[in-house]
């Protein structure tokens, strides 16, 4: 955990340096100050609405295991994303799975499996948007490196997506065979720990139930498309609040860069990687470094601040202690 934290911190500092290099701080301040505040209200409201959409989608993914109320799904989702904002190594996903497992008395490994499936739907949706952007965006020669990076990232996501699908299908359809092979690869650790890992994988496989039927599958696809299209719309609205009339494809292009950037190791909250990706996405469309960076700062704040505040409110209302959260992390590290 320590080396992951320091590597992420180093990358964040490096990316922040590049983002702020040769930026006129006075112009940056004036750009942020000139933002039309009423426009920020729907931007922030959309951040909260995103968690509702994720909770609705998670409901359909968890339904084959257990029918869970929307309130618990929403609070668990917010807690997970709030944890990602302040904790290293993206522990929020594990905490989210652990928390809903404890609240609803279901296997934590099984609940985490549904989050893995959720991420596959996200990757699939982002791939569709990436294909849309590459096909209809005319990249000038000086931005050839960005085009190549998008294509490389796209091929990487496709390869990861296909590999994940095959691994999960193999684990689900041939569970015992898969577990036997995996156990042999762990010959170098003790039998007790090996058995614990195998049991955890078995619980994980139990959660690999896609959806109950075609209507639920369509609902999950609908929520995935809605989530990411509204995220692009959020970028567009924020641009309007800053007097930036973005072309139709620009929010989708920026969204792709942001999605690729958050896959990199970084400090908690994707600081640095998020800002540089958003900045360069806007520079591509002809905006100045100061204007682009000011929007990156506000877009990050519009996601980060409401998430942390909402997470704190849920912590207080549900009497969740920092100590219990720390214990969740310790138990998860031991299981890993």
Beta strands, then each sheet from edge to edge (+ up, - down):
end
